[in-house]
Amino acid sequence: MLGFPLLWPGLTAAALCKTEKGSQEARPCWRVKRGWMWNQFSVPEELNTSNYHCIWKLNSPSLPLQLRSDLDNGNSSFQYKLLGDGAGSIFVIDNRTGDIFAKQKLDREERSSYILRAQVIDSTTGKAVEPESEFVIRVSDINDNEPKFLDGPYEAIVPEMSPEGSFVIQVTASDADDPASGNNARLLYSLQRGQPYFSVEPTTGVIRISSKMDRELQDEYLVIIQAKDMIGLPGALSATTSVLIKLSDVNDNKPIFKESLYRLTVSESAPTGTSIGKIMASDNDIGENAEMDYSVEEDDSQTFDIITDNETQEGIVILKKKVDFEHKNHYRIRAKVRNRHVDKQLVEYHVEPSTTVIKVQVGDEDEPPVFVQPYYIFEIDEGRPHGSFVGTVSATDPDQRKSPIGYSITRNKVFSIDVNGTIVTTASLDREISAWYNLSVSATEKYNTQQISQVPVYVQVLNINDHAPEFSEYYRTFVCENAEAGQVIQTISAKDKDASIENHHFYFNLSTEDTNNSSFIIIDNQDNTAVILTNRTGFRLQEESVFYLPILIADNGIPPLTSTNTLTVYVCDCDASGSTQTCSKEERLLALAFRTEVILAVLICVMIIFGLKQRRKQTLFPEKGEDFRENIFRYDDEGGGEEDTQAFDLAQLRRSTVMRERRARKTTSDEIRSFYRQSLQVGPDSAIFRKFILEKLEEANTDPCAPPFDSLQTYAFEGTGSLASSLSSLDSVVSDQDENYDYLNELGPRFKRLAYMFGSTTQSNN
């Protein structure tokens, strides 16, 4: 049977198999003999009790372990074999003697045990002499690994001025040796560098502060920590690591001004908000702890202010109010500075803020004139004559030399100003045209014409009662033949250009020349309106178709003005419901004239289109291509009296020197009578229009003075409803001087005034 010898109490296999580290000599450690006490051998509890074991020291040389069977009596026929983990590669056996050798060094940190099997075979028979035996080889630990700081180098941040004992950081080293084997893996920490500000706990590696530190003196420290195994005993292995400890800033310093006195200058022309200079305080702290706020501590004039530039931490002195050299030319103020963020624990460092003195000198500038008032408002009645006084403006030179001032009004033709600043009118003012004038008056220094100031001047034109009231609109009034007395036929109102409608009050009454009129009466509603009522029962369209009612309207102005306005009332034939069916001839003619004008316009458009088509097919004037160009003349002239005949010299349009003879033109009276006769013609409207257009076309074709090319003819046909026909002044220059206008008496009461003005010479003389 294979086996190991009994181990004496208190001894280990390592004690029985001593070697020198690194020796490569192969010698037997022990021989295994059969004995009756082998089963009393003590083994680790994690192994089977039937196994054998031997502890092999780490990195020990190839020490032989001899296996020998009790049946081996020296006969050379027995052979030993080794099987299991590492057999043949790490461990080998001498098959004749049973000695086991290690071929290489063993490392416990790589593998701490090996399980092997041994077998004895009789070489003559080839059969196993004994069954396989299993045994374990354990590798015992030696201190062959130094400690290691796996997380180094370290960095830590701690606030400056921290008290003693404050925690900084913990460093940790590891040792690969067996912690259960003596002191091989027991570490001890020590401080190699960093005294007297830091200390380290020997067993935990915790670094603490030993004394207060000021970041402004030194902001970082390099600490060296050493770790030794075997609790520092002789022969122990060691390792070191570095710890960079940085001090973070706390606000333990207040800002202090670099200068005790600053001298600044500002021009009196500088506007408010102007930066006039900078002041600077220094703070040994950094970051947020160095942010500061500047302020004015003493400034009786309240003229200056100080703001902080957050980028540069400078104090910017700005002008809060304008300064005047002539009023005050220097200032003395005191400024202070404080930190913006101060912890309660550090208030003791910031009790007294730092201050400095700022002296500001005001520079004199040539300033423009200054008006006594920022703006002027004057009033003047409308209708005042030229040169009327409006108001006076005044400006002075604020500088010490007091330059004389000249005045002018910018771009205005209604007002003028003299050297004393007095504004007068240069034209008559009409409130109804313009109720306000906005002027710009300039003041210029005579010693320096570049210095100019302007002031707004507002002139209000006051109203005077210079416009009489009138109807607010054109009224078309009708009355039925069967109207009853007291029936309201029209409500009228008035308007006045003088003032706003809220201040007006109008009075309505029939004029004195119509007070005896018994057909209509007027009632004033006392609210700027009046109603027209019938004063009798029944009207006759055939006997009296139109009534002209003069109405007197008075305003409440001072003095009051009145006007007479004529209200035309048409008599109509009405049905039972009161709807008009047939009215007076004047009203019918007016409606007919409107329809006639529309139809005439359509016919003219058709003729123009037809003429353009014919013109494309033939050339009426062969010489046109040589001497003339096509033109369309448009005449918008409404008539200029006797000068109309000279307005257009058509002879200049021709290049030929041969002039055609002018045809005698009809007199004004002939044309008026012609149109009058046409207006009274009876028949379908289309026949009348056709005859009129053909007559005008024939007249244009036979006119020797007409342009020898296409032109646009405009026919001012007033329609069949016009009793007056045309009163144009055209052709009056060629009319007879002794024209008789007595026929105007035949045109009705509306032409009574014209008949009186243009009647016969005998009548005029009378």
Buried (B, 14 or more C-beta within 10 A) or exposed (E): BBBBBBBEEEEEBBEBBEBEEEEEEEEBBBBBEEBEEBEEBEBEEEBEEEBBBBBBBBBBBBBBBBBBBBEBEEEEEBBBBBEBBBBEEBBBBBBEBBBBBBEEBBBBEEEBBBBBBBBBBBEEEEEEBBEEBBBBBBBBBBBBBBBEBEEBEBEBEBEBBBEEEEEBBBBBBBBBBBEEBEBBBBBBBBBBBBEEBBBBEBEEBBBBBBEEBBBEEEBEBEBBBBBBBBEBEEEBBBBBBBBEBEBBBBBBBBBBBEEEEBEBEBBBBBEEEBEBBBBBBBBBBBEEBBBBBBBBBEBEEEBBBBBBEEEEBBBBBBBBEEBEBEEEBEBEBEBBBBBBEBEEEBEEBBEEBBBBBBEBEBEBEBBBBBBEEEEBEBEBEBBBEEEBEBBBBBBEBBBEEEBEBBBBBEEBEBBBBEEEBBBBBEEEBBBBEEBEBEBEBBBBBEEBEEBBBBBEBEBEBBBBBBBBBBBBEEBEBBBBBBBEEEBEBBEBBBBBBBBEEEEBBBBBBBBEEBEEBEBBBBEBEEEBBBBBBBBEEEBEBEEEBBBEBBBBBBBBBEEEBBBBBEBBBBBBBBEEEEEBEEBBBBBBBBEBBEEBEEEBEEBBEEBEEEEEEEEEEEEEEEEBEEEBEEEEEEEEEEEEEEEBBEEEEEEEBBEEEEEEEEEEBBBBBEBBBBBBEBBEEEEEBEEBBEEBBEEBEEEEEEEEEBBBBBEEBEBEBBBBBBBBBBEBBBBBEBBEEEEEBEEBBEBEEBBEEBBEEBBEEEEEEE
